């Protein structure tokens, strides 16, 4: 495939008539269609098959195979069913994979207008080729990258690509090749929208060679690594496998030394393998995360990947876009400079909180408001959901500001009937309108301050200097500025020259995308929680820093801003460069590739990185981050498909709430993992110790499997559905490098396992050699003793050594009691239903055995409480 772009062919295009039909066909054959490269999605079979590629699955599959070899087909089929359930759970989660490329290709569906052979034609966007003469006007979606050759007041919304809040005015003047994307004012880019004016441009890039196409390749190449939770659970599984192998080797050696039969050793090894694997862990983790997902949905946060809920709780760095996330994504009047007879008046307003902003009344301000309404082609009107804003965002802002001040545009425009207009152009850099009153005429002018003041001869040099200084200060603060002037006449002037001279300077207005009100408190909550928030935007550095200060992302005197031009490849960074990167909280004029590099940089430094975004340019970074957070209201479909979470209210505060829920979920997961592992370790100890000391097989593999996937799962689920804990958001995030379980957790797991093992083996030994029960009857009591001991073991999971045994977060959890009732009912069924009795080899027992079973559950709780208090394990 040849490249999709070349400048050498452009001179062959006649700018008056465009390509001929024959030339267009040849180029379509040579360059191919104007479409993003499609990649074949992974098949459902491949995703399902991947669920079986793990050591745990291999061990359980081996256990199933051995069961079939030993003619225990029931046990073999039971293990295979467990494997199928776990695989199906993983498959459902992974099948919700990103559809980012499909969303990107949907931007290709709009038609386009081109000039071919001197005729305007509307063609499919895929039929556009290099050298085509593209015609655009307000409302069009640009379908290819193109170089402008003619513009008429052309403005383009490039926010989805660059993050620039305001529409960009386009010109035909050349721009440097190395200029940032946001500063290439003579080019159009695929996927952006024309907001005003008209233009003609020569197509220079199509398909994957466009800026949008390069971003699509970044999205495809930004591999999503396993989440921290998935890595930690995988690490735990490996630990269990090592423990199992070690105990199996020890058991086999001891058995061979004692001369035990090989078949018996294999059966016990199968039991050990089943005991070591917490088969219910994946299901419990999935349900716990799903419960958190439903709670987040109630908080306006849509979760696409379940594991992302927990990962968000561990996030310690959040990269956030500026436009629409920290700001309202609309333009408002922010400041006014009014010329006075003695001293200028400067007003700084609060557009983010209009109800608390008082607009002072003065003759100068009233005049400025009138000029802003009259020299204006925008329209606003309606109520509530029917409220409409039509036109240039800055002109809309002027109308809304006038309404706030009590001057309705409709009334003013009726009083001042428009007679003529001089449209804004790149040459004059101003707009002027002529209006008629009953006995006089009014000229209203707005534009660049240099051009406006040049037409105001009455201004003194001192006044010009003050106005220029204020305009410069506004621009350095990231504001877009417009100067205003007027002229009152008794006679109707020439419509061609009415705004050329003798104007009276009326003032200067600065415009800004105002910050969101809840953001400041949300950022403060992040600081308390030990989370660093970093702004990464394609907007102007001064604008970015101004917003960062307003929302208190940075201190008022902080001035460190890094631009994309200052970001070097990571392998070229010195130690001082790295320190500066880690210190900086505001990055501006950043490209999609640089966003990826920044995320990678922080991930390499051991951080769990969240990324917010809404535009096409954010999609690669959203996919690369540990947690991608897209805006649901204003965000593009591309961003939503690449993200893990979608904010339905576009509120940064929702991110903070989600982080709190994520931390709660992690704490719940840690608790039920401790519960499940201590239960599984007790099973390993029971089987291994009994085998090593020659007590026989106190538990059958199928009995262990029943305990693992039935009576263990429901209490674990109850532990996994805890509520918010305000204390967690007052603590720093956990170290992302730390394991899921710390040393103290492992000490408790071993303690719990030993206590349960003592009680269960004690029950087996007492029934076997004191009451002289048969091996099968003793095994039945051991099975129920294990079930009962593990059920009551859930009450050992309370927090704090000094907490009451009877009143704590476990006993207050109603789901715990429901789980216990359910599991006791299941235990009764295994004894009462013949099919279950046969499958689990259940033997009848008398009433005296019930007391022994009750003791087997109570003894571990007493032992654990005693040891925790004596050795101060909490």
ChimeraX attribute file (.defattr): number of C-alpha atoms within 10 A of each C-alpha:
attribute: neighborCount
match mode: 1-to-1
recipient: residues
	/A:1	6
	/A:2	7
	/A:3	13
	/A:4	20
	/A:5	21
	/A:6	12
	/A:7	13
	/A:8	9
	/A:9	12
	/A:10	18
	/A:11	10
	/A:12	12
	/A:13	18
	/A:14	18
	/A:15	19
	/A:16	13
	/A:17	16
	/A:18	23
	/A:19	25
	/A:20	16
	/A:21	10
	/A:22	11
	/A:23	18
	/A:24	20
	/A:25	13
	/A:26	12
	/A:27	20
	/A:28	17
	/A:29	11
	/A:30	15
	/A:31	18
	/A:32	20
	/A:33	18
	/A:34	24
	/A:35	24
	/A:36	24
	/A:37	15
	/A:38	11
	/A:39	9
	/A:40	6
	/A:41	11
	/A:42	10
	/A:43	9
	/A:44	13
	/A:45	9
	/A:46	10
	/A:47	18
	/A:48	18
	/A:49	11
	/A:50	14
	/A:51	18
	/A:52	17
	/A:53	11
	/A:54	12
	/A:55	13
	/A:56	22
	/A:57	19
	/A:58	13
	/A:59	17
	/A:60	22
	/A:61	17
	/A:62	16
	/A:63	25
	/A:64	24
	/A:65	20
	/A:66	19
	/A:67	21
	/A:68	15
	/A:69	11
	/A:70	13
	/A:71	11
	/A:72	15
	/A:73	15
	/A:74	14
	/A:75	23
	/A:76	23
	/A:77	15
	/A:78	15
	/A:79	23
	/A:80	17
	/A:81	12
	/A:82	17
	/A:83	20
	/A:84	14
	/A:85	15
	/A:86	19
	/A:87	20
	/A:88	14
	/A:89	16
	/A:90	19
	/A:91	19
	/A:92	13
	/A:93	15
	/A:94	17
	/A:95	14
	/A:96	11
	/A:97	16
	/A:98	22
	/A:99	15
	/A:100	22
	/A:101	20
	/A:102	17
	/A:103	19
	/A:104	24
	/A:105	18
	/A:106	13
	/A:107	20
	/A:108	22
	/A:109	12
	/A:110	14
	/A:111	17
	/A:112	22
	/A:113	20
	/A:114	25
	/A:115	21
	/A:116	22
	/A:117	17
	/A:118	14
	/A:119	13
	/A:120	15
	/A:121	14
	/A:122	12
	/A:123	13
	/A:124	15
	/A:125	22
	/A:126	21
	/A:127	18
	/A:128	28
	/A:129	31
	/A:130	28
	/A:131	29
	/A:132	29
	/A:133	30
	/A:134	28
	/A:135	21
	/A:136	24
	/A:137	21
	/A:138	16
	/A:139	13
	/A:140	20
	/A:141	22
	/A:142	25
	/A:143	32
	/A:144	34
	/A:145	26
	/A:146	25
	/A:147	25
	/A:148	23
	/A:149	17
	/A:150	17
	/A:151	21
	/A:152	18
	/A:153	15
	/A:154	23
	/A:155	24
	/A:156	25
	/A:157	21
	/A:158	25
	/A:159	23
	/A:160	23
	/A:161	23
	/A:162	24
	/A:163	29
	/A:164	21
	/A:165	25
	/A:166	23
	/A:167	19
	/A:168	20
	/A:169	19
	/A:170	23
	/A:171	23
	/A:172	17
	/A:173	11
	/A:174	12
	/A:175	14
	/A:176	8
	/A:177	8
	/A:178	9
	/A:179	11
	/A:180	16
	/A:181	18
	/A:182	20
	/A:183	15
	/A:184	20
	/A:185	20
	/A:186	19
	/A:187	23
	/A:188	27
	/A:189	25
	/A:190	22
	/A:191	23
	/A:192	23
	/A:193	23
	/A:194	22
	/A:195	22
	/A:196	22
	/A:197	17
	/A:198	18
	/A:199	23
	/A:200	24
	/A:201	25
	/A:202	29
	/A:203	27
	/A:204	26
	/A:205	27
	/A:206	31
	/A:207	29
	/A:208	20
	/A:209	21
	/A:210	24
	/A:211	21
	/A:212	27
	/A:213	22
	/A:214	17
	/A:215	24
	/A:216	27
	/A:217	17
	/A:218	20
	/A:219	28
	/A:220	18
	/A:221	12
	/A:222	17
	/A:223	12
	/A:224	14
	/A:225	12
	/A:226	11
	/A:227	16
	/A:228	21
	/A:229	21
	/A:230	15
	/A:231	14
	/A:232	17
	/A:233	18
	/A:234	15
	/A:235	14
	/A:236	17
	/A:237	19
	/A:238	15
	/A:239	12
	/A:240	21
	/A:241	18
	/A:242	13
	/A:243	14
	/A:244	22
	/A:245	15
	/A:246	11
	/A:247	21
	/A:248	24
	/A:249	12
	/A:250	14
	/A:251	23
	/A:252	21
	/A:253	14
	/A:254	17
	/A:255	19
	/A:256	12
	/A:257	9
	/A:258	12
	/A:259	9
	/A:260	14
	/A:261	10
	/A:262	12
	/A:263	10
	/A:264	15
	/A:265	20
	/A:266	17
	/A:267	19
	/A:268	25
	/A:269	25
	/A:270	24
	/A:271	25
	/A:272	29
	/A:273	23
	/A:274	28
	/A:275	29
	/A:276	30
	/A:277	24
	/A:278	23
	/A:279	27
	/A:280	24
	/A:281	23
	/A:282	17
	/A:283	18
	/A:284	25
	/A:285	24
	/A:286	19
	/A:287	17
	/A:288	26
	/A:289	26
	/A:290	18
	/A:291	18
	/A:292	25
	/A:293	27
	/A:294	13
	/A:295	16
	/A:296	23
	/A:297	16
	/A:298	10
	/A:299	16
	/A:300	19
	/A:301	26
	/A:302	21
	/A:303	23
	/A:304	20
	/A:305	20
	/A:306	21
	/A:307	23
	/A:308	23
	/A:309	29
	/A:310	29
	/A:311	24
	/A:312	31
	/A:313	25
	/A:314	27
	/A:315	24
	/A:316	23
	/A:317	21
	/A:318	26
	/A:319	27
	/A:320	20
	/A:321	25
	/A:322	29
	/A:323	26
	/A:324	24
	/A:325	23
	/A:326	27
	/A:327	22
	/A:328	19
	/A:329	20
	/A:330	17
	/A:331	22
	/A:332	25
	/A:333	25
	/A:334	23
	/A:335	20
	/A:336	23
	/A:337	21
	/A:338	20
	/A:339	20
	/A:340	12
	/A:341	5
	/A:342	7
	/A:343	10
	/A:344	14
	/A:345	13
	/A:346	15
	/A:347	14
	/A:348	13
	/A:349	18
	/A:350	18
	/A:351	21
	/A:352	17
	/A:353	12
	/A:354	12
	/A:355	9
	/A:356	10
	/A:357	13
	/A:358	11
	/A:359	15
	/A:360	9
	/A:361	9
	/A:362	10
	/A:363	8
	/A:364	14
	/A:365	20
	/A:366	16
	/A:367	15
	/A:368	25
	/A:369	23
	/A:370	20
	/A:371	25
	/A:372	27
	/A:373	27
	/A:374	26
	/A:375	24
	/A:376	23
	/A:377	13
	/A:378	18
	/A:379	17
	/A:380	17
	/A:381	14
	/A:382	9
	/A:383	7
	/A:384	7
	/A:385	6
	/A:386	8
	/A:387	9
	/A:388	12
	/A:389	17
	/A:390	12
	/A:391	16
	/A:392	18
	/A:393	19
	/A:394	24
	/A:395	22
	/A:396	23
	/A:397	23
	/A:398	27
	/A:399	30
	/A:400	22
	/A:401	22
	/A:402	21
	/A:403	15
	/A:404	15
	/A:405	16
	/A:406	12
	/A:407	17
	/A:408	16
	/A:409	23
	/A:410	15
	/A:411	9
	/A:412	15
	/A:413	14
	/A:414	11
	/A:415	13
	/A:416	19
	/A:417	16
	/A:418	18
	/A:419	13
	/A:420	16
	/A:421	20
	/A:422	18
	/A:423	15
	/A:424	15
	/A:425	16
	/A:426	14
	/A:427	6
	/A:428	13
	/A:429	15
	/A:430	22
	/A:431	20
	/A:432	24
	/A:433	23
	/A:434	27
	/A:435	21
	/A:436	21
	/A:437	13
	/A:438	8
	/A:439	8
	/A:440	13
	/A:441	20
	/A:442	25
	/A:443	25
	/A:444	28
	/A:445	30
	/A:446	25
	/A:447	21
	/A:448	17
	/A:449	22
	/A:450	15
	/A:451	14
	/A:452	27
	/A:453	24
	/A:454	15
	/A:455	18
	/A:456	20
	/A:457	12
	/A:458	12
	/A:459	16
	/A:460	10
	/A:461	9
	/A:462	9
	/A:463	16
	/A:464	17
	/A:465	12
	/A:466	16
	/A:467	22
	/A:468	16
	/A:469	12
	/A:470	17
	/A:471	24
	/A:472	14
	/A:473	12
	/A:474	22
	/A:475	16
	/A:476	16
	/A:477	19
	/A:478	22
	/A:479	23
	/A:480	20
	/A:481	22
	/A:482	21
	/A:483	26
	/A:484	28
	/A:485	27
	/A:486	24
	/A:487	19
	/A:488	16
	/A:489	13
	/A:490	11
	/A:491	11
	/A:492	14
	/A:493	14
	/A:494	10
	/A:495	13
	/A:496	10
	/A:497	9
	/A:498	22
	/A:499	25
	/A:500	13
	/A:501	14
	/A:502	16
	/A:503	24
	/A:504	21
	/A:505	25
	/A:506	26
	/A:507	25
	/A:508	26
	/A:509	24
	/A:510	24
	/A:511	24
	/A:512	27
	/A:513	26
	/A:514	24
	/A:515	27
	/A:516	21
	/A:517	15
	/A:518	14
	/A:519	21
	/A:520	19
	/A:521	15
	/A:522	19
	/A:523	21
	/A:524	16
	/A:525	17
	/A:526	23
	/A:527	16
	/A:528	14
	/A:529	20
	/A:530	18
	/A:531	22
	/A:532	17
	/A:533	21
	/A:534	22
	/A:535	25
	/A:536	30
	/A:537	29
	/A:538	29
	/A:539	24
	/A:540	21
	/A:541	21
	/A:542	18
	/A:543	23
	/A:544	24
	/A:545	25
	/A:546	20
	/A:547	25
	/A:548	24
	/A:549	16
	/A:550	17
	/A:551	23
	/A:552	15
	/A:553	23
	/A:554	21
	/A:555	11
	/A:556	13
	/A:557	7
	/A:558	13
	/A:559	15
	/A:560	14
	/A:561	17
	/A:562	19
	/A:563	19
	/A:564	18
	/A:565	14
	/A:566	12
	/A:567	17
	/A:568	12
	/A:569	11
	/A:570	13
	/A:571	6
	/A:572	10
	/A:573	13
	/A:574	10
	/A:575	9
	/A:576	9
	/A:577	15
	/A:578	14
	/A:579	11
	/A:580	13
	/A:581	19
	/A:582	14
	/A:583	11
	/A:584	16
	/A:585	22
	/A:586	26
	/A:587	28
	/A:588	24
	/A:589	25
	/A:590	27
	/A:591	24
	/A:592	23
	/A:593	17
	/A:594	19
	/A:595	25
	/A:596	21
	/A:597	18
	/A:598	22
	/A:599	24
	/A:600	18
	/A:601	17
	/A:602	17
	/A:603	16
	/A:604	10
	/A:605	10
	/A:606	13
	/A:607	20
	/A:608	26
	/A:609	25
	/A:610	26
	/A:611	29
	/A:612	31
	/A:613	33
	/A:614	30
	/A:615	24
	/A:616	29
	/A:617	31
	/A:618	35
	/A:619	34
	/A:620	28
	/A:621	32
	/A:622	32
	/A:623	28
	/A:624	27
	/A:625	29
	/A:626	27
	/A:627	28
	/A:628	29
	/A:629	32
	/A:630	33
	/A:631	26
	/A:632	22
	/A:633	14
	/A:634	15
	/A:635	21
	/A:636	21
	/A:637	23
	/A:638	28
	/A:639	31
	/A:640	29
	/A:641	25
	/A:642	29
	/A:643	34
	/A:644	28
	/A:645	29
	/A:646	28
	/A:647	26
	/A:648	18
	/A:649	15
	/A:650	25
	/A:651	22
	/A:652	24
	/A:653	20
	/A:654	20
	/A:655	25
	/A:656	22
	/A:657	19
	/A:658	28
	/A:659	27
	/A:660	24
	/A:661	27
	/A:662	26
	/A:663	24
	/A:664	26
	/A:665	30
	/A:666	24
	/A:667	20
	/A:668	23
	/A:669	26
	/A:670	18
	/A:671	20
	/A:672	26
	/A:673	25
	/A:674	23
	/A:675	27
	/A:676	26
	/A:677	24
	/A:678	25
	/A:679	32
	/A:680	27
	/A:681	26
	/A:682	27
	/A:683	27
	/A:684	26
	/A:685	22
	/A:686	27
	/A:687	29
	/A:688	25
	/A:689	18
	/A:690	20
	/A:691	24
	/A:692	17
	/A:693	12
	/A:694	13
	/A:695	16
	/A:696	16
	/A:697	21
	/A:698	25
	/A:699	26
	/A:700	22
	/A:701	25
	/A:702	21
	/A:703	24
	/A:704	24
	/A:705	23
	/A:706	15
	/A:707	26
	/A:708	24
	/A:709	17
	/A:710	18
	/A:711	24
	/A:712	27
	/A:713	24
	/A:714	21
	/A:715	28
	/A:716	27
	/A:717	25
	/A:718	23
	/A:719	28
	/A:720	28
	/A:721	21
	/A:722	21
	/A:723	13
	/A:724	15
	/A:725	14
	/A:726	11
	/A:727	10
	/A:728	17
	/A:729	23
	/A:730	15
	/A:731	12
	/A:732	15
	/A:733	19
	/A:734	15
	/A:735	13
	/A:736	16
	/A:737	11
	/A:738	9
	/A:739	16
	/A:740	21
	/A:741	16
	/A:742	10
	/A:743	9
	/A:744	10
	/A:745	18
	/A:746	14
	/A:747	13
	/A:748	21
	/A:749	23
	/A:750	17
	/A:751	20
	/A:752	26
	/A:753	26
	/A:754	22
	/A:755	24
	/A:756	33
	/A:757	25
	/A:758	17
	/A:759	25
	/A:760	32
	/A:761	22
	/A:762	16
	/A:763	25
	/A:764	26
	/A:765	20
	/A:766	15
	/A:767	22
	/A:768	20
	/A:769	12
	/A:770	9
	/A:771	11
	/A:772	12
	/A:773	17
	/A:774	13
	/A:775	17
	/A:776	18
	/A:777	20
	/A:778	24
	/A:779	26
	/A:780	26
	/A:781	28
	/A:782	26
	/A:783	25
	/A:784	25
	/A:785	27
	/A:786	29
	/A:787	28
	/A:788	24
	/A:789	26
	/A:790	28
	/A:791	25
	/A:792	18
	/A:793	23
	/A:794	25
	/A:795	18
	/A:796	17
	/A:797	17
	/A:798	17
	/A:799	13
	/A:800	12
	/A:801	14
	/A:802	10
	/A:803	11
	/A:804	12
	/A:805	14
	/A:806	11
	/A:807	10
	/A:808	15
	/A:809	16
	/A:810	21
	/A:811	16
	/A:812	11
	/A:813	15
	/A:814	11
	/A:815	19
	/A:816	22
	/A:817	15
	/A:818	13
	/A:819	21
	/A:820	19
	/A:821	12
	/A:822	16
	/A:823	22
	/A:824	14
	/A:825	11
	/A:826	14
	/A:827	18
	/A:828	12
	/A:829	14
	/A:830	18
	/A:831	20
	/A:832	13
	/A:833	10
	/A:834	12
	/A:835	12
	/A:836	14
	/A:837	16
	/A:838	12
	/A:839	13
	/A:840	23
	/A:841	17
	/A:842	22
	/A:843	15
	/A:844	11
	/A:845	14
	/A:846	6
	/A:847	7
	/A:848	8
	/A:849	15
	/A:850	14
	/A:851	9
	/A:852	17
	/A:853	22
	/A:854	15
	/A:855	17
	/A:856	29
	/A:857	24
	/A:858	16
	/A:859	17
	/A:860	26
	/A:861	20
	/A:862	12
	/A:863	17
	/A:864	20
	/A:865	13
	/A:866	12
	/A:867	14
	/A:868	16
	/A:869	12
	/A:870	10
	/A:871	8
	/A:872	11
	/A:873	14
	/A:874	13
